[in-house]
């Protein structure tokens, strides 16, 4: 029951749900996520930590970058189910459509000025 509650709590915040949606197409770093959602980097990091603790996202290092991607769902059947369903849910919502319009123009090198 604890794992179920952890997954549900992790998805109880609109910004965390949006993070799950924008991580569908490709892995992103915190700076790309914060830029896409228009939130502070510390806020994005806290949200990502909660999603990672629930087994919904994973982080991996790529040189100097820490990237986040959707997890494979192997941590629990609850996270696997939610990851699978979220891939199809909310696509018609205007907020998600707008994020999908913004996301292709977000580039970490442009954000950090490299």
C-alpha positions in Angstrom: 0.0 0.0 0.0 2.9 2.4 0.7 4.1 2.3 -2.9 0.6 2.9 -4.2 0.2 6.0 -2.0 3.7 7.2 -3.0 2.8 7.0 -6.7 -0.5 8.7 -6.2 1.0 11.5 -4.2 3.7 12.0 -6.7 1.0 12.5 -9.4 -1.2 14.8 -7.3 0.5 18.0 -8.4 -0.2 19.5 -11.9 3.5 20.4 -12.4 4.6 16.8 -11.8 2.0 15.5 -14.2 3.2 18.0 -16.8 6.8 16.8 -16.2 5.7 13.3 -16.9 4.1 14.5 -20.2 7.1 16.5 -21.4 9.5 13.6 -20.6 7.6 11.3 -23.0 9.4 12.4 -26.2 12.9 12.6 -24.9 15.1 12.9 -21.7 15.5 16.4 -20.4 17.8 18.1 -17.9 16.4 20.2 -15.0 17.1 23.4 -16.9 15.1 22.3 -19.9 12.2 21.2 -17.6 12.2 24.5 -15.6 12.3 26.5 -18.8 9.4 24.6 -20.4 7.2 24.8 -17.3 8.2 28.3 -16.3 9.1 27.3 -12.7 12.2 27.8 -10.5 15.1 25.3 -10.8 14.8 24.4 -7.1 11.1 23.7 -7.6 11.7 21.5 -10.6 14.4 19.6 -8.7 12.1 18.9 -5.8 9.3 17.7 -8.1 11.7 15.4 -10.0 13.0 13.9 -6.7 9.4 13.1 -5.7 8.7 11.5 -9.1 12.0 9.5 -8.9 11.3 8.3 -5.4 7.9 7.0 -6.6 9.6 5.1 -9.5 8.0 7.3 -12.2 11.2 8.9 -13.6 14.9 8.0 -13.5 18.0 10.2 -13.7 21.2 9.4 -15.4 24.4 11.3 -16.0 25.6 12.2 -19.4 28.9 14.0 -19.1 28.2 17.2 -17.1 24.4 16.8 -17.6 22.0 15.0 -15.3 19.1 13.9 -17.5 15.6 12.7 -16.5 13.5 10.3 -18.4 10.4 8.2 -17.8 11.2 5.1 -15.7 10.6 1.7 -17.2 8.0 0.9 -14.5 10.0 -2.0 -13.0 9.9 -0.5 -9.5 6.2 -1.3 -9.0 3.1 -2.3 -10.9 1.5 1.1 -9.8 4.3 3.2 -11.4 4.3 1.0 -14.5 0.5 1.4 -14.9 0.6 5.1 -14.4 3.5 5.6 -16.8 1.7 3.5 -19.4 -1.6 5.3 -19.0 -0.2 8.8 -18.9 1.3 8.3 -22.3 -2.3 8.4 -23.7 -4.0 10.6 -21.2 -4.4 14.4 -21.3 -3.1 14.8 -24.9 -6.2 16.8 -25.8 -5.8 19.3 -22.9 -4.7 22.7 -24.0 -2.0 23.0 -21.4 -0.4 19.8 -22.7 -0.8 20.9 -26.3 1.0 24.2 -25.4 3.9 22.3 -23.7 4.2 20.1 -26.8 4.4 23.3 -28.9 7.1 24.8 -26.7 9.2 21.8 -26.1 10.9 21.4 -29.5 12.3 24.9 -29.1 13.9 24.2 -25.7 17.6 23.5 -25.9 19.9 23.2 -22.9 22.9 24.8 -24.7 20.7 27.9 -25.4 19.5 28.0 -21.8 23.0 27.9 -20.2 24.6 30.0 -22.9 27.1 27.4 -24.3 
